[in-house]
Amino acid sequence: MSRQVLTTLLVGMFATWIAALETRLEACPFCSAVSQTFTEEIASMDAVLIATLVELPAPSKAKEQDRFGEDVAKAKFKIVEVIKGSEYVDSKQLVEAIYFGTSKKGQAFLIMGVDPPNLMWSTPLSLTERARKYLGQLGSIPPEGAGRLKFFQDYLEDPDELLARDSYDEFAKAPYDAVKKLKPHMQHGRLIEWINDPDIPASRRRLYLTLLGVCGTKNDLPLLEEMLQSEDRRRKAGLDAMIACYLTLKGPTGMNLIEDLFLKNKKSEYADTYAAIMALRFHGSEAEIIPKKRLLEGLRYMLERPQLADLVIPDLARWEDWSQMKRLVTLFKDADEKSSWVRVPVINFLRACPRPEAKGFIEELEKIDPAAVKRARTFFPLTPATSDPEDPKTSAIPGQIESLVAVVA
């Protein structure tokens, strides 16, 4: 994958990040939900049942070439519990649904239906006894907050993959403030065990590192430092969350290691450097552990790497680091075919900057590369400024900073 293509993909990620920051982070900062949770699915359905298999469909006798358009035979299920929609379902009736499996009679399934009164039933989902109990409890737990997460915490990495997936998704969608309030109930030992397990998927490892950042102590720093410096890619899986966790527990002095490994180090892989930048964004917006002034020192090292400088220009603008204006102008002028994508972000930085000299720089740079200036103005319109452009102390408004999300020239 080319540098420019990868950057294009990351633009979308950053756009989502910026949007979330307008009202602070609304979900686990380094987690992405895999699918709808059971709670969300149930809420979207008219009827939800737990039923047992009574009768498999009869084998079709139609010839292969005649099967197109044939009515598909359906299995029959006996209702044992109505989770939702009792007004639409007679608990004594048999439910007929399309099912292609070979389960034995008596096997429990989750079946959902929409569009009453003639409900259309979903494909039945096979359930273990543990899953049946889990689903039965969903209606009685708190609808939000740490109390809700406390329930799902017990099912993280559950042997039943359905429950492990669902509990992870609940955490991934939970407000970060709720995650932090779970601290007194977090299971530190299990988190360390999972973080050390190379077979844990990177997505879930990010969650566990995020949780460790909440409940961990300085005793966890040697483990994190070992993983950060490891040459084994599996040990570094979930690097963005790992760096954020490390900085949370280490504090401002931890910036030195992160800078040496990923920001100053020109041999650092692109993905690792970007992970470090994401971690610093988290600390600059959600955590209150490292002063922004110190975070900006780290981000400025990226300006010494012209091919990657575009990654941090939006951050410099968002945090109003206008002190780097002349440096960015120089980057624009010195850009070559390997770093030309830095030009649009530089122009957007100058457009958002409230200092009066920024306008003059734009006019100067437009003579060098009018196409870059045109792209910046065409694709990233700015909302009207409300700050005094003559006052260097005034701030650019959020609408202006959002336009800095794009980094591709």
ZAMARGU-4260 file (C-alpha; in steps of 0.2 Angstrom, whole numbers, plus 5000, padded with zeros to 4 digits):
<rodrens>
0) 5000/5000/5000 | 5007/5017/4995 | 5010/5031/5007 | 4997/5042/4999 | 4984/5028/4999
5) 4987/5024/5017 | 4986/5042/5022 | 4970/5044/5013 | 4963/5030/5023 | 4969/5038/5039
10) 4960/5054/5035 | 4944/5046/5038 | 4950/5039/5055 | 4956/5057/5059 | 4939/5065/5054
15) 4930/5053/5065 | 4942/5057/5079 | 4940/5076/5077 | 4921/5075/5077 | 4921/5065/5093
20) 4932/5078/5102 | 4919/5092/5100 | 4910/5085/5115 | 4925/5075/5122 | 4927/5057/5117
25) 4911/5047/5118 | 4917/5030/5117 | 4932/5019/5121 | 4946/5030/5113 | 4956/5015/5105
30) 4942/5003/5102 | 4931/4999/5087 | 4915/4989/5089 | 4914/4974/5078 | 4895/4974/5076
35) 4878/4978/5085 | 4877/4972/5103 | 4863/4960/5108 | 4855/4975/5117 | 4855/4985/5101
40) 4848/4971/5091 | 4834/4967/5103 | 4829/4986/5104 | 4828/4986/5085 | 4816/4971/5084
45) 4798/4969/5087 | 4799/4951/5095 | 4814/4942/5102 | 4812/4923/5108 | 4822/4909/5115
50) 4816/4893/5107 | 4821/4875/5106 | 4822/4865/5090 | 4807/4854/5087 | 4809/4848/5069
55) 4822/4850/5056 | 4816/4855/5038 | 4812/4840/5027 | 4826/4837/5013 | 4821/4845/4997
60) 4817/4833/4983 | 4818/4846/4969 | 4832/4844/4956 | 4846/4856/4957 | 4841/4865/4942
65) 4823/4868/4948 | 4828/4875/4965 | 4828/4893/4960 | 4812/4901/4966 | 4807/4885/4976
70) 4800/4889/4994 | 4813/4885/5006 | 4808/4872/5019 | 4808/4879/5037 | 4813/4871/5054
75) 4800/4872/5068 | 4804/4879/5085 | 4795/4878/5102 | 4795/4895/5112 | 4803/4893/5129
80) 4805/4912/5133 | 4798/4928/5126 | 4811/4942/5129 | 4802/4955/5119 | 4785/4956/5110
85) 4774/4945/5120 | 4759/4955/5112 | 4764/4948/5095 | 4768/4930/5100 | 4758/4916/5107
90) 4770/4907/5119 | 4761/4890/5114 | 4764/4892/5095 | 4777/4884/5085 | 4789/4896/5076
95) 4794/4892/5058 | 4811/4899/5052 | 4823/4896/5039 | 4837/4885/5046 | 4851/4875/5037
100) 4860/4868/5052 | 4860/4850/5058 | 4858/4853/5077 | 4849/4841/5088 | 4831/4843/5094
105) 4830/4852/5110 | 4845/4864/5105 | 4841/4882/5111 | 4841/4896/5098 | 4839/4915/5098
110) 4826/4920/5086 | 4821/4938/5082 | 4806/4945/5072 | 4800/4961/5063 | 4785/4968/5055
115) 4770/4962/5065 | 4757/4955/5065 | 4764/4943/5052 | 4782/4942/5059 | 4797/4939/5048
120) 4809/4928/5058 | 4828/4930/5057 | 4839/4915/5055 | 4840/4906/5072 | 4856/4909/5082
125) 4862/4893/5092 | 4864/4897/5110 | 4874/4888/5124 | 4866/4887/5141 | 4877/4901/5147
130) 4872/4912/5133 | 4853/4909/5137 | 4857/4915/5155 | 4867/4930/5148 | 4852/4936/5137
135) 4840/4934/5151 | 4850/4946/5162 | 4852/4960/5149 | 4835/4968/5153 | 4839/4970/5171
140) 4856/4978/5171 | 4858/4997/5171 | 4855/5005/5154 | 4872/5015/5155 | 4886/5019/5166
145) 4899/5009/5176 | 4886/4998/5183 | 4882/4992/5166 | 4900/4989/5162 | 4903/4979/5178
150) 4891/4966/5171 | 4900/4964/5154 | 4917/4964/5162 | 4914/4947/5168 | 4911/4941/5150
155) 4927/4948/5142 | 4936/4934/5134 | 4922/4922/5139 | 4924/4904/5132 | 4908/4907/5123
160) 4914/4918/5108 | 4896/4926/5106 | 4897/4933/5124 | 4915/4938/5122 | 4911/4948/5107
165) 4896/4956/5114 | 4904/4961/5130 | 4919/4969/5120 | 4907/4979/5109 | 4898/4985/5125
170) 4914/4992/5131 | 4919/4999/5114 | 4903/5009/5113 | 4903/5015/5131 | 4908/5033/5136
175) 4926/5034/5141 | 4920/5043/5157 | 4910/5027/5162 | 4925/5016/5158 | 4935/5027/5171
180) 4922/5025/5184 | 4923/5007/5183 | 4941/5008/5191 | 4936/5001/5208 | 4929/4985/5200
185) 4942/4982/5187 | 4952/4966/5187 | 4970/4971/5185 | 4977/4953/5185 | 4966/4947/5171
190) 4970/4962/5161 | 4989/4959/5163 | 4986/4941/5158 | 4976/4946/5142 | 4989/4959/5137
195) 5003/4946/5138 | 4993/4934/5128 | 4999/4935/5110 | 4984/4926/5103 | 4972/4940/5109
200) 4966/4950/5094 | 4974/4968/5093 | 4956/4976/5094 | 4953/4968/5111 | 4971/4971/5117
205) 4968/4990/5114 | 4953/4989/5126 | 4963/4980/5139 | 4977/4992/5138 | 4965/5006/5139
210) 4958/4998/5155 | 4975/4996/5162 | 4978/5014/5159 | 4964/5017/5171 | 4968/5004/5185
215) 4987/5001/5183 | 5001/5007/5193 | 5019/5011/5191 | 5023/4993/5194 | 5016/4989/5177
220) 5029/5001/5168 | 5043/4988/5166 | 5031/4977/5156 | 5025/4991/5145 | 5042/4997/5142
225) 5048/4980/5137 | 5033/4979/5124 | 5036/4996/5117 | 5054/4992/5113 | 5051/4974/5107
230) 5055/4969/5089 | 5041/4956/5090 | 5026/4964/5081 | 5014/4953/5091 | 5021/4961/5107
235) 5017/4978/5100 | 5000/4975/5094 | 4988/4989/5099 | 5003/5001/5100 | 4992/5017/5100
240) 4983/5011/5116 | 4999/5004/5123 | 5008/5021/5121 | 4993/5030/5129 | 4993/5018/5143
245) 5012/5020/5146 | 5011/5039/5146 | 4996/5038/5158 | 5005/5028/5171 | 5022/5036/5168
250) 5017/5054/5166 | 5027/5068/5157 | 5044/5060/5159 | 5037/5045/5148 | 5038/5057/5133
255) 5056/5055/5131 | 5055/5036/5127 | 5040/5039/5115 | 5050/5052/5106 | 5066/5042/5105
260) 5056/5027/5098 | 5044/5034/5087 | 5044/5053/5084 | 5063/5057/5083 | 5067/5040/5075
265) 5067/5042/5056 | 5068/5023/5055 | 5052/5020/5064 | 5039/5012/5054 | 5025/5023/5047
270) 5011/5013/5057 | 5021/5015/5073 | 5024/5033/5071 | 5005/5036/5068 | 5001/5026/5083
275) 5012/5037/5094 | 5003/5052/5086 | 4986/5045/5090 | 4991/5042/5108 | 4997/5060/5110
280) 4980/5066/5103 | 4971/5056/5116 | 4982/5064/5130 | 4979/5081/5123 | 4961/5079/5122
285) 4955/5067/5135 | 4968/5064/5148 | 4974/5078/5159 | 4991/5070/5164 | 5003/5078/5152
290) 5003/5097/5148 | 4999/5101/5130 | 5015/5111/5129 | 5025/5095/5132 | 5014/5085/5120
295) 5017/5099/5107 | 5036/5097/5109 | 5034/5079/5104 | 5023/5082/5089 | 5035/5096/5083
300) 5048/5082/5080 | 5038/5077/5065 | 5041/5093/5056 | 5059/5086/5054 | 5052/5072/5044
305) 5044/5081/5029 | 5036/5065/5022 | 5026/5063/5038 | 5024/5081/5044 | 5007/5082/5037
310) 5001/5070/5050 | 5003/5083/5064 | 4999/5099/5056 | 4980/5098/5061 | 4986/5095/5079
315) 4997/5110/5079 | 4982/5121/5073 | 4969/5113/5084 | 4980/5116/5099 | 4984/5134/5092
320) 5003/5132/5091 | 5005/5146/5079 | 5023/5148/5084 | 5027/5135/5070 | 5020/5146/5056
325) 5036/5151/5048 | 5043/5133/5049 | 5027/5126/5040 | 5030/5139/5027 | 5047/5133/5024
330) 5041/5115/5023 | 5029/5121/5009 | 5043/5129/4999 | 5055/5114/5001 | 5042/5101/4997
335) 5047/5089/4983 | 5037/5074/4975 | 5040/5064/4991 | 5032/5077/5003 | 5021/5087/4991
340) 5005/5082/5001 | 5011/5093/5015 | 5006/5108/5005 | 4987/5108/5007 | 4988/5105/5026
345) 5000/5120/5027 | 4988/5131/5018 | 4974/5126/5029 | 4984/5129/5045 | 4987/5147/5038
350) 4969/5149/5034 | 4964/5144/5052 | 4978/5155/5060 | 4971/5171/5067 | 4988/5180/5065
355) 4988/5194/5052 | 5004/5188/5043 | 4996/5171/5039 | 4986/5179/5025 | 5002/5186/5017
360) 5010/5169/5018 | 4996/5162/5009 | 4997/5175/4995 | 5016/5171/4994 | 5014/5152/4993
365) 5000/5153/4980 | 5013/5160/4968 | 5023/5144/4971 | 5009/5131/4970 | 4992/5139/4965
370) 4985/5122/4963 | 4988/5117/4981 | 4980/5133/4987 | 4965/5130/4976 | 4963/5112/4982
375) 4963/5119/5000 | 4950/5132/4997 | 4939/5120/4986 | 4938/5105/4997 | 4940/5112/5014
380) 4929/5128/5016 | 4931/5137/5032 | 4916/5144/5042 | 4917/5163/5045 | 4930/5167/5059
385) 4923/5175/5075 | 4940/5179/5082 | 4949/5195/5079 | 4962/5191/5065 | 4972/5206/5071
390) 4975/5199/5088 | 4988/5185/5089 | 4980/5179/5105 | 4963/5175/5098 | 4959/5157/5094
395) 4953/5149/5078 | 4935/5142/5080 | 4932/5123/5079 | 4924/5124/5062 | 4941/5130/5055
400) 4951/5117/5064 | 4940/5103/5057 | 4945/5108/5039 | 4963/5104/5043 | 4958/5085/5044
405) 4963/5082/5026 | 4981/5079/5024 | 4982/5073/5006 | 4988/5085/4993
</rodrens>
